[in-house]
Amino acid sequence: MQLNEAQYKAVCHGTGPMLVLAGPGSGKTRVITERIKHLTETGVRPENIMVVTFTRAAALEMRQRYLTGDSRQGVLFGTFHSIFFLILKNAYKFTSSNIISEEEQRRFIQSYIRKNGIESNDEKEQISDVLSEISKVKSEMYNINDYYSLSCPAESFRDIYMLYDKWLKNGRKIDFDDMMIYTYQLFKARPDILAAWQRRFKYILVDEFQDINMLQYNIVRMLAAPLNNLFVVGDDDQAIYSFRGSKPELMLGFENDYPEAKKVVLDVNYRCSGNILKAASKVIVNNTKRFPKELKASRPSGEEVEIKEFKDIREENNYILNLIDMYIKNGFNYQDIAILYRTNMQPQPLVQKLLEYNIPVRLKDGIPDIYEHWIAKDIMAYIFIALGKRDREYFTRIINRPKRYISRDALDEKTVSFDRLLALYEDKAWMCERIYQLESDIKAIRGMSPQRGIRYIDRVVGYGDFLREYAEERDIDEGGLRDILEQIYYQAGEFSSYEDFIDGIGEYAEWSKNRENDSEAVTLMTLHGSKGLEFEKVIIMDVNEEIIPHKMSVKPDEIEEERRMFYVGMTRAKTKLHLLYVKNRYSKVLQPSMFLDEITKQAVD
């Protein structure tokens, strides 16, 4: 296929900086590879060209597309981290053994948390949050003394950060953020080394430029000088990684940094049908911080985008099952279908349904097992006690959830006896009353169905009150905790007995642990994870307020990023897009997303 006019203009650009705005499905990868071919065919030595991507997969794809013969060897394709590490290897003689592994990082943070008694209901999640914040501080070059952590007490975080930094330096180790920091510091301190790399890489091409952070951008600018043959390709409408430190405003300000830069818009979409592109465009145009652009579809209009309401998630999940069945009967393959969602906590009930009907599932992003969450462990502890188990670990989880003021010292044996508890508190009538009530509640739960038992624990025993107090004490969102509890309640409705419920949990956990991602399968992934992919049929579930956009996104910039994320999801679809929303999710009334209103509202002249 021949290059269109805009593609040709980008490919044949001469010297100096160029900004290429590449809408979804506009052939940006082809433009980059053709650009490299054009440079080498017009006299540029391959070893003077560097192509920077954000993922190894993207670097490999471009390299494979480009390399059609030995004559084209020499161009450097790599991620930011691999290229920065190459520079550091030459300067400091680093090897791969100097790179700290994620497992080592996690062990260090875990050791600190346990040693210092930092409270955590989910240690694994807290470790991930701490590491994420360490990365944020480094990549955005914050002063650690001015940074206030969300993952643990501020002083504890600063202590962790300083000790972690010292630990790395003492062991001559670096993490991925250090690769950027050390490269930046090296170039600042050693202009001679910087000049040597500038002489080598006279032409720099950057893919997915909208995802760049400030430190990466500063290093790239240093490398590109003084020739400034900097060719950047991206789409400001697909900037969705601010949580990683990406700053789309750097793309928006590129022409200010390089007033001499040429700009070209790749405005022909070769992926989506006309109606899908029209719907997506009606959404993204509501963002204010963007380059104005109007994409054209090369495909026919095709089918209308489906926007459909459901009573609850059970009805929504059944509809998705029917859609998949219909597409398979009409000759499509499972891999032609993708189901997208905002957070990876959403799809577990759907996954269980898909497995029940023997529909092959491919999970691009891992789905956390909800029964590994501390709330689920509390609920299951109540259930296990109701079933006759008397293990100390179950009682220690729930004895003061809600508060009963029973001392943990009273649970000093491997098994717990109600009679022993009563004997320990025989001189305190009010405590005995609490123990009698707990014993009575346990007996009541035993005679109920799993769903009724969970609701009883929530509303009668008072576990819901405990969650409210827990959220108030820590100044966190109670709704998020309630969502977990309500999801457990919902899933329990699929089982008539506790034994079946426990077996079902075990089967899912076993599948999750040993699952194989079959390529011949329906793909499930987050909106974030869908970027860069395409499918014939795309289903986006739970397009509701508080979900898309997420309830934690309230500032205008946050809403704009949520809109971009939704736009990314919509533009993954080639021939059919289904947008589904529910009226009720886990007993909570929800409204359809504002983004759906943007699609359906009539244009005003």
ZAMARGU-4260 file (C-alpha; in steps of 0.2 Angstrom, whole numbers, plus 5000, padded with zeros to 4 digits):
<rodrens>
0) 5000/5000/5000 | 5007/5017/4995 | 5010/5030/5008 | 4996/5044/5009 | 5001/5062/5008
5) 5003/5065/5026 | 5013/5049/5029 | 5024/5053/5014 | 5028/5071/5021 | 5033/5064/5037
10) 5044/5050/5030 | 5053/5062/5018 | 5056/5076/5031 | 5074/5083/5029 | 5084/5089/5044
15) 5079/5097/5060 | 5064/5093/5072 | 5048/5086/5067 | 5032/5082/5077 | 5021/5068/5070
20) 5003/5068/5077 | 4998/5050/5074 | 4979/5046/5077 | 4974/5028/5081 | 4976/5016/5067
25) 4985/5029/5056 | 5000/5019/5052 | 5013/5027/5064 | 5024/5011/5065 | 5025/5010/5046
30) 5030/5029/5045 | 5044/5026/5057 | 5051/5011/5048 | 5049/5020/5031 | 5057/5035/5038
35) 5072/5025/5044 | 5074/5017/5026 | 5072/5035/5018 | 5087/5041/5029 | 5098/5027/5025
40) 5094/5028/5006 | 5098/5046/5006 | 5115/5044/5014 | 5113/5043/5033 | 5124/5029/5040
45) 5113/5016/5050 | 5124/5017/5065 | 5120/5036/5066 | 5101/5032/5069 | 5093/5028/5086
50) 5075/5023/5088 | 5067/5024/5105 | 5052/5015/5111 | 5043/5012/5127 | 5042/4993/5126
55) 5053/4979/5120 | 5039/4972/5110 | 5038/4988/5100 | 5057/4989/5098 | 5057/4971/5091
60) 5042/4974/5080 | 5050/4989/5072 | 5067/4981/5070 | 5059/4966/5062 | 5049/4977/5050
65) 5065/4987/5045 | 5078/4973/5044 | 5075/4966/5026 | 5094/4963/5023 | 5111/4964/5031
70) 5114/4981/5023 | 5102/4988/5036 | 5111/4982/5051 | 5117/4996/5063 | 5102/5006/5067
75) 5099/5005/5086 | 5082/5000/5092 | 5078/5000/5110 | 5068/5006/5125 | 5073/5021/5135
80) 5080/5009/5149 | 5090/4998/5137 | 5098/5013/5128 | 5102/5022/5145 | 5109/5006/5151
85) 5120/5005/5136 | 5127/5022/5140 | 5130/5018/5158 | 5139/5001/5153 | 5151/5011/5143
90) 5154/5024/5156 | 5154/5014/5172 | 5157/4996/5166 | 5140/4990/5173 | 5133/4973/5169
95) 5116/4965/5170 | 5121/4959/5188 | 5121/4977/5193 | 5102/4979/5190 | 5092/4975/5205
100) 5078/4963/5203 | 5060/4966/5207 | 5060/4951/5219 | 5075/4959/5228 | 5066/4976/5229
105) 5051/4968/5237 | 5061/4958/5250 | 5069/4974/5255 | 5053/4984/5257 | 5045/4969/5266
110) 5059/4967/5278 | 5057/4986/5283 | 5038/4985/5285 | 5039/4970/5296 | 5054/4976/5306
115) 5046/4992/5310 | 5028/4986/5313 | 5020/4996/5299 | 5001/4991/5299 | 4995/4984/5283
120) 4980/4973/5279 | 4987/4968/5262 | 5006/4967/5263 | 5009/4963/5245 | 4998/4978/5239
125) 5007/4990/5251 | 5024/4984/5245 | 5019/4987/5227 | 5012/5005/5232 | 5029/5009/5241
130) 5039/5004/5226 | 5028/5014/5214 | 5030/5029/5225 | 5049/5027/5226 | 5049/5026/5207
135) 5038/5042/5206 | 5050/5052/5218 | 5065/5047/5207 | 5058/5049/5190 | 5050/5066/5194
140) 5065/5072/5204 | 5055/5076/5219 | 5064/5082/5235 | 5061/5067/5247 | 5059/5079/5262
145) 5044/5088/5253 | 5036/5072/5247 | 5021/5065/5257 | 5017/5046/5255 | 5000/5039/5252
150) 5006/5021/5255 | 5013/5022/5273 | 5016/5036/5286 | 5027/5050/5278 | 5042/5048/5290
155) 5042/5029/5287 | 5042/5032/5268 | 5056/5044/5269 | 5066/5032/5280 | 5062/5018/5268
160) 5068/5029/5253 | 5084/5034/5261 | 5088/5016/5267 | 5084/5009/5250 | 5095/5022/5241
165) 5109/5018/5253 | 5107/4999/5251 | 5108/5001/5232 | 5123/5012/5232 | 5132/5001/5245
170) 5129/4985/5234 | 5133/4995/5217 | 5116/4991/5211 | 5104/5002/5201 | 5085/5001/5197
175) 5076/5006/5181 | 5074/5024/5188 | 5092/5025/5192 | 5096/5022/5174 | 5088/5038/5169
180) 5095/5048/5184 | 5113/5042/5182 | 5113/5045/5163 | 5106/5063/5166 | 5119/5066/5179
185) 5133/5058/5168 | 5129/5070/5153 | 5128/5085/5165 | 5145/5081/5173 | 5154/5075/5157
190) 5151/5085/5142 | 5164/5075/5133 | 5155/5059/5135 | 5138/5068/5130 | 5147/5074/5114
195) 5153/5057/5109 | 5135/5050/5110 | 5129/5065/5100 | 5141/5062/5086 | 5136/5044/5086
200) 5117/5047/5086 | 5114/5061/5073 | 5096/5056/5070 | 5084/5051/5085 | 5066/5044/5082
205) 5055/5043/5097 | 5039/5032/5097 | 5024/5035/5108 | 5031/5052/5112 | 5015/5057/5122
210) 5021/5044/5136 | 5037/5053/5139 | 5042/5059/5156 | 5052/5075/5160 | 5068/5066/5164
215) 5067/5055/5148 | 5063/5071/5138 | 5078/5081/5145 | 5090/5067/5141 | 5083/5065/5123
220) 5085/5084/5121 | 5103/5083/5127 | 5107/5069/5115 | 5098/5077/5100 | 5108/5093/5102
225) 5115/5102/5093 | 5109/5095/5076 | 5091/5093/5084 | 5087/5079/5071 | 5073/5074/5083
230) 5058/5065/5075 | 5044/5062/5088 | 5028/5052/5084 | 5013/5050/5096 | 4995/5055/5099
235) 4991/5067/5113 | 4973/5060/5113 | 4981/5043/5119 | 4991/5049/5133 | 4985/5038/5148
240) 5000/5035/5159 | 5001/5050/5170 | 5002/5037/5185 | 5019/5032/5178 | 5025/5050/5177
245) 5021/5053/5159 | 5018/5071/5154 | 5007/5074/5139 | 5010/5092/5140 | 5028/5089/5134
250) 5021/5084/5118 | 5009/5099/5118 | 5024/5111/5121 | 5036/5103/5108 | 5034/5117/5096
255) 5038/5130/5110 | 5054/5120/5113 | 5058/5119/5095 | 5050/5134/5086 | 5058/5128/5070
260) 5049/5111/5071 | 5038/5104/5056 | 5022/5096/5061 | 5012/5084/5051 | 4995/5075/5056
265) 4992/5057/5051 | 4973/5059/5050 | 4968/5044/5040 | 4962/5029/5052 | 4964/5012/5043
270) 4957/5002/5058 | 4940/5008/5063 | 4923/5008/5054 | 4916/5025/5050 | 4903/5024/5064
275) 4916/5019/5077 | 4928/5033/5073 | 4913/5045/5073 | 4908/5040/5090 | 4926/5040/5097
280) 4929/5058/5090 | 4913/5064/5098 | 4920/5059/5115 | 4938/5065/5113 | 4933/5082/5106
285) 4927/5087/5123 | 4945/5088/5130 | 4952/5105/5130 | 4971/5101/5131 | 4974/5093/5115
290) 4980/5097/5097 | 4964/5100/5086 | 4963/5086/5073 | 4949/5078/5063 | 4952/5060/5058
295) 4945/5052/5043 | 4940/5033/5042 | 4946/5024/5027 | 4933/5010/5030 | 4915/5011/5027
300) 4903/5017/5040 | 4898/4999/5045 | 4887/4995/5060 | 4881/5008/5073 | 4890/5008/5090
305) 4879/4998/5102 | 4875/5007/5119 | 4865/4996/5130 | 4858/4996/5148 | 4857/4982/5160
310) 4848/4979/5176 | 4863/4973/5185 | 4880/4964/5182 | 4872/4947/5181 | 4861/4953/5166
315) 4876/4961/5158 | 4887/4946/5160 | 4874/4935/5152 | 4873/4947/5137 | 4891/4946/5135
320) 4890/4927/5135 | 4876/4928/5121 | 4887/4940/5111 | 4902/4929/5111 | 4891/4914/5106
325) 4883/4924/5092 | 4900/4929/5085 | 4907/4912/5085 | 4891/4905/5076 | 4893/4919/5063
330) 4911/4912/5059 | 4922/4924/5070 | 4935/4917/5081 | 4937/4919/5099 | 4953/4929/5097
335) 4943/4942/5086 | 4934/4947/5102 | 4940/4958/5117 | 4932/4963/5133 | 4938/4979/5141
340) 4936/4986/5158 | 4942/5001/5169 | 4950/4991/5183 | 4956/4973/5185 | 4944/4970/5200
345) 4929/4971/5189 | 4929/4955/5178 | 4931/4941/5191 | 4912/4936/5190 | 4912/4937/5171
350) 4928/4926/5170 | 4920/4913/5182 | 4905/4913/5170 | 4916/4911/5154 | 4925/4897/5162
355) 4909/4889/5167 | 4903/4889/5149 | 4920/4883/5143 | 4924/4899/5134 | 4943/4900/5132
360) 4950/4916/5141 | 4966/4926/5138 | 4970/4938/5152 | 4982/4951/5146 | 4982/4959/5163
365) 4982/4948/5179 | 4965/4949/5188 | 4968/4949/5207 | 4959/4935/5216 | 4946/4945/5227
370) 4947/4931/5240 | 4965/4936/5243 | 4959/4953/5249 | 4959/4955/5268 | 4940/4959/5268
375) 4937/4942/5259 | 4949/4933/5272 | 4939/4941/5286 | 4922/4935/5279 | 4929/4918/5276
380) 4936/4917/5294 | 4918/4920/5300 | 4912/4906/5288 | 4925/4894/5293 | 4921/4897/5312
385) 4903/4894/5308 | 4907/4877/5299 | 4915/4872/5316 | 4934/4876/5313 | 4942/4883/5329
390) 4959/4888/5323 | 4967/4903/5331 | 4971/4912/5315 | 4952/4913/5311 | 4948/4920/5327
395) 4962/4933/5328 | 4955/4940/5311 | 4938/4943/5317 | 4937/4944/5335 | 4937/4963/5335
400) 4929/4966/5318 | 4918/4974/5324 | 4925/4979/5341 | 4922/4967/5355 | 4937/4972/5366
405) 4943/4954/5367 | 4961/4954/5370 | 4972/4944/5358 | 4981/4937/5374 | 4964/4927/5377
410) 4968/4918/5360 | 4984/4910/5367 | 4981/4892/5361 | 4981/4885/5343 | 4962/4882/5345
415) 4949/4893/5352 | 4935/4888/5364 | 4920/4899/5368 | 4919/4891/5385 | 4937/4895/5388
420) 4934/4913/5383 | 4919/4914/5394 | 4930/4907/5409 | 4943/4921/5406 | 4930/4935/5407
425) 4918/4927/5420 | 4921/4942/5431 | 4915/4954/5417 | 4897/4952/5413 | 4897/4964/5399
430) 4911/4955/5390 | 4903/4938/5393 | 4887/4945/5384 | 4898/4950/5369 | 4905/4932/5368
435) 4888/4924/5370 | 4882/4936/5356 | 4896/4930/5345 | 4893/4912/5348 | 4874/4915/5344
440) 4879/4924/5328 | 4890/4910/5323 | 4876/4897/5325 | 4864/4908/5315 | 4877/4910/5301
445) 4879/4891/5300 | 4861/4888/5295 | 4860/4901/5281 | 4865/4901/5263 | 4882/4909/5259
450) 4874/4925/5252 | 4862/4927/5267 | 4876/4923/5279 | 4887/4936/5272 | 4873/4949/5273
455) 4870/4944/5291 | 4889/4946/5295 | 4888/4963/5286 | 4872/4970/5294 | 4868/4960/5310
460) 4885/4955/5316 | 4891/4973/5312 | 4906/4970/5300 | 4899/4984/5289 | 4901/4996/5304
465) 4919/4990/5306 | 4922/4995/5288 | 4915/5012/5290 | 4925/5015/5306 | 4941/5008/5297
470) 4939/5020/5283 | 4936/5035/5294 | 4951/5032/5305 | 4962/5031/5290 | 4954/5044/5279
475) 4951/5032/5265 | 4936/5029/5253 | 4923/5018/5262 | 4915/5015/5245 | 4930/5005/5239
480) 4929/4993/5254 | 4910/4991/5252 | 4913/4987/5234 | 4924/4972/5239 | 4911/4966/5251
485) 4897/4968/5239 | 4906/4958/5226 | 4909/4944/5238 | 4891/4944/5242 | 4886/4944/5224
490) 4897/4929/5219 | 4891/4919/5234 | 4874/4920/5226 | 4880/4907/5214 | 4881/4894/5227
495) 4868/4885/5238 | 4880/4879/5252 | 4895/4885/5261 | 4904/4869/5255 | 4900/4873/5237
500) 4906/4891/5239 | 4922/4886/5246 | 4925/4873/5232 | 4921/4887/5219 | 4934/4898/5227
505) 4947/4885/5227 | 4943/4880/5209 | 4945/4898/5203 | 4961/4900/5213 | 4968/4885/5205
510) 4964/4890/5188 | 4971/4908/5191 | 4987/4900/5198 | 4989/4888/5183 | 4980/4897/5169
515) 4987/4897/5152 | 4984/4911/5140 | 4978/4903/5124 | 4980/4913/5109 | 4963/4905/5102
520) 4953/4914/5116 | 4943/4929/5120 | 4955/4943/5127 | 4951/4952/5143 | 4961/4967/5148
525) 4960/4984/5156 | 4958/5000/5145 | 4976/5004/5149 | 4982/4987/5143 | 4972/4988/5127
530) 4983/5002/5120 | 4992/4997/5104 | 4980/4982/5100 | 4965/4980/5089 | 4951/4968/5087
535) 4936/4965/5076 | 4924/4966/5090 | 4926/4976/5106 | 4915/4975/5122 | 4918/4989/5135
540) 4908/4984/5151 | 4902/4995/5165 | 4903/5011/5156 | 4896/5020/5172 | 4899/5035/5182
545) 4912/5031/5196 | 4919/5018/5185 | 4922/5026/5168 | 4927/5040/5173 | 4934/5032/5189
550) 4927/5039/5205 | 4944/5045/5211 | 4946/5056/5195 | 4938/5072/5200 | 4950/5086/5194
555) 4948/5092/5176 | 4965/5085/5171 | 4960/5068/5178 | 4943/5068/5169 | 4952/5072/5153
560) 4964/5057/5155 | 4949/5046/5159 | 4941/5052/5143 | 4957/5048/5133 | 4958/5031/5141
565) 4940/5028/5135 | 4944/5034/5118 | 4959/5022/5117 | 4947/5008/5121 | 4934/5013/5108
570) 4947/5014/5095 | 4953/4996/5097 | 4937/4990/5088 | 4938/4987/5069 | 4920/4983/5064
575) 4909/4983/5080 | 4909/4992/5097 | 4898/4987/5111 | 4897/5000/5126 | 4887/4992/5141
580) 4882/5000/5157 | 4872/4994/5172 | 4859/5002/5183 | 4864/4993/5198 | 4881/4986/5203
585) 4882/4976/5219 | 4867/4984/5227 | 4873/5001/5222 | 4863/5012/5210 | 4874/5019/5196
590) 4872/5032/5182 | 4878/5029/5164 | 4895/5038/5160 | 4895/5056/5155 | 4905/5049/5140
595) 4890/5040/5134 | 4880/5057/5134 | 4894/5064/5123 | 4891/5051/5110 | 4873/5052/5110
600) 4871/5071/5111 | 4867/5080/5095 | 4880/5092/5088 | 4876/5110/5090 | 4879/5122/5075
</rodrens>
